[in-house]
Amino acid sequence: MLAMAEKSTDYEHDITYYATDSRLTEPSDGKRYEWRKMVERSKELGRPLTEEEAEEFRVE
């Protein structure tokens, strides 16, 4: 049997290291998109959409 070191369970340190300003995501830019249609197009193409392709699904 292999000897394994116990993994640290200090998750608080991990979160505070990456969330330096208490946000876990970027602030919204106010743009809205038809996400379900975007996901379907991405699946059809087999790759993420480019910025130009994503703009086709933007809701004004």
C-alpha positions in Angstrom: 0.0 0.0 0.0 1.3 3.5 -0.8 1.9 6.0 1.9 -0.1 9.1 1.2 0.1 12.5 2.9 -3.2 13.8 4.3 -4.7 16.5 2.1 -5.2 19.8 3.7 -8.8 20.8 4.3 -8.1 24.5 4.8 -10.5 25.6 2.0 -10.9 29.1 3.5 -7.3 29.9 2.5 -7.9 28.7 -1.1 -11.0 31.0 -1.5 -9.4 34.0 0.1 -6.3 33.7 -2.1 -8.3 33.9 -5.3 -11.1 36.2 -4.2 -9.0 39.2 -3.2 -11.9 41.7 -3.5 -14.7 39.4 -2.2 -16.1 38.7 -5.7 -16.2 35.2 -7.2 -17.2 36.5 -10.7 -16.6 39.5 -12.8 -19.2 42.3 -12.6 -21.9 42.3 -15.3 -21.3 44.3 -18.4 -25.1 44.7 -18.9 -25.2 42.7 -22.1 -27.9 40.1 -22.4 -27.8 37.0 -24.7 -30.1 34.1 -25.7 -28.0 31.5 -23.9 -29.9 28.4 -24.9 -29.5 29.3 -28.6 -25.8 30.0 -28.1 -25.2 26.7 -26.4 -27.0 24.9 -29.3 -24.9 26.7 -31.9 -21.7 25.9 -30.0 -22.7 22.2 -29.9 -23.4 22.2 -33.7 -20.0 23.8 -34.4 -18.1 21.7 -31.8 -16.3 24.7 -30.4 -16.9 27.9 -28.4 -18.4 30.8 -30.3 -16.3 33.7 -31.3 -17.1 37.2 -30.1 -18.7 38.0 -33.5 -20.8 34.9 -33.5 -21.9 35.6 -29.9 -23.1 39.1 -30.9 -25.7 37.4 -33.2 -27.5 36.2 -30.1 -27.4 39.5 -28.1 -30.7 40.8 -26.9 -31.0 44.6 -27.4 
